[in-house]
Amino acid sequence: MDQKLEFAERLQAAMRAAGLEPRPAVLLNLFNANYWGRSVTFQAVSRWLRGESIPAQDKLIVLAQVLKVEPEVLRFGGTVRKSVREHHQRWQEGVG
């Protein structure tokens, strides 16, 4: 599957888990109220939710904070968390 579509699915799921309706207007207001930079447009948020684009890293971090998920999980999915833990564990075992 396309990375952009997978991101859109994770973003929508995170919005639902936070008790929000996964609609552009909802995300737009939430995001712009918490973002320190230039406000994003309705079209940009719509593209995130439709799987047409992935936000830049600074925007991704804000999205993760307001939706209360880890940025790497929002961007890459839950498997990345497991992979990082496995690599960390192997590193600790190798060092120790």
Secondary structure by P-SEA (a helix, b strand, c coil): ccaaaaaaaaaaaaaaaacccccaaaaaaaaaaccccccccaaaaaaaaaccccccaaaaaaaaaaaccccccccccaaaaaaaaaaaaaaaaaac
